[in-house]
């Protein structure tokens, strides 16, 4: 299997953590994609040129991080990461975590791809409100970290890690319970450190 991704990609990191936890990481050939490099983009089999993308030996493409993660969970039989009897609940929780990451990414892109005079402060504020809303929801709906975390917990850890990576951990002073939770996740899930984009 080939995983097309990049080290800074939070969604790629989510897939890599899941691959480690399912025992399938060693079966992955990770192909690094630089979305800002046209030549690099040409090797991405995803017609949308988005990452992560998983290419199977059969030639089948699996796109979108949550779909790739679910495929890895099913292929490995590690269904405790996404139990069938709670699948919708866990996927909904995972979507909230992904929504935080998506809003944070849009804030990064707004600053990266626009001239300073073109940056839309209102747009940045709206995306930041989504991040804050998601973090508040998670504070009220947090679950204890297990040695094998569920898919929603992986998504949350990746979201918080991305906020650390791109926004210098500004969220930590306001959401201390989540900061403590992430510390526990780091201690219990070695794959989190193994996939650190700053390592």
N, C-alpha and C positions, 0 to 999 in steps of 0.2 A: 504494500500500500504506500502511496505517496501522499504526503501532506504538504500542501502548498501554503506557506504562512510566512510570517516575519517575527523576529524577536520582540519588537515593541507591541505587536497586535494583541490586545486583550482577549479578543475572541479566539485567536490562535492559541493563546496561553490556556484558555479554558479547555480547548480540545487536548492540548498536551498534558495537562493535569489529569484529565479524564483517561487519557491513554495510559499514563503511568499507573493510575489506580486500578484500571481494568487488566493490567498486565500485558497490554498490547503495544506499548511504546516501542519495544525492540523490533516490532514488525513494521514500523513506520520508517520510510525514507523521507526525511524532512527537507523540502526544497524551499530555499529562502527566496521570497519575492519582495522586491522593492517597488512599491506602488508608484513612486515618483520617477522611476526609471523606465522609459518606454521599452527598452530592450528586455528588461527583466519581466515586464508585463506580458510580453509575447509568449513566454513559456507557461503562463498560467492557463490551464485548460478551462477555467470558468469563463463562460462567454460574457459575464458581467465584469470580469477582471477583479472580482472581490475575493478576499481571503477571510477565513481559511477555506480551502477546498480539499476534499479527499478523493483521490483517484484509486479505484480498486484494480486488482489484477485483471478483472474482466473487462475493464475499460469504462465501467460505470462510474459516474461522478456523483459524489454526495456533497451538497453545498449547504451553507448556513451552519454555524457552530452548534446550535442546539440539535439539529438533525444529525450532524456528525457524531456528537456526544451520545445521542440515543442509539445510533448504529453501533458504536463501540461497546456500549453497555449491553446491548442485546447480543452482540457477537461473542462477548466474553462470558455471558451468563451472570454478570454481576448485577442482578436485578434489584438488589437492595439499594442501589444508588438511585433507582427510579422505580419504586414498587408499583405494580400494575394497579393495585387497589387504591393508590393515592396519586396516580399518574397525572391527572388533570390539576390537582392541587399543587404538586411539585413543579409542573411545567408553568403554571401561573406565577408561582413564586419566582421561578427562574426567569420568567419574562420581566418581572419587576427589576431584578438584578441587572438583566441585559439592558433594560431601559435606562438605568443609571449610566451604564457604560456608553450607550449610544449618545445620550445627551452630553456627556463629558467629551466624547469624540467630536461632536459637532462644535463644541466650544474651542477645542484645539484646532480644528480645521478652519474655523472662522478667523482665527488669528494667523494661521499658517499661510492661507491662500489668498488673503486680502491685504491690500495696502493699508497701513494704519488709518488713513483718512476714510477708508471704505468700511471699516469694522462697524458692525451694527450692535450698539450697546444694548438695545432692546432685545435683540435676538439672543445675545449672550445671557441677559437676565432671565429670559424665559427658559433657556436650557438649564441654567443654574437652579431655577426653581424646581425643575423636574428632578435634578440630582438631590436637592434638599428634601423634596417630598418623598422620594424613594428611600433615602436614608432614614427619615423619620418613620416611615412605614416599617422598615426592617428593625429599627430599634424596638418597636412595639410588637414585632412578630418573630423575634430571633429564636432560633432553636439551638440546642447544645451541639457542639462539634463532636463528631464520632471519628474513630480512626479511619473508617471508610465513609467520607461525607456523601451526602445526597447531591444531586445535580444542582439544586437551587443553592446549596451552600457553596459549591464550587464557583457558581456564578457570582455570588456575593463577594467571596474572597477576591476574585479577579477584579470586580468593580472597585473594591476598596484599594486593591493594589494599584490599579490604574490611576486612581485619584492621588495616591502617594507619588506615583511615577511622574505624572504630568502637572500636578497642582501642589506639590510639596507637602502633602499631608495636611492641608488646611482644615479638612473636615474633622480631624481628630479631636480638636479642643471642644467642639460642639457635640460630637457623638462619641463620648467616652466609652459607652457600653460596647459600641461596635469596634472601637479601637482595641478593647480588651478581648473581644471575640476573635478579631483577626490575629492577635498575638497567640491565642490558643490554637487557632487553625494552623498557623505557621509551625507551632511546636508539634502538632499531631499529624500533620500532612507534609512529609518531606518533599513531595512533588511540587509544593508551592515554591520552595527555595530553588529547586532544580530548574524551574521555568522562569525565574526572576529575570526580566529584561535588562536589569542593571548589573547582573552578575558577570 
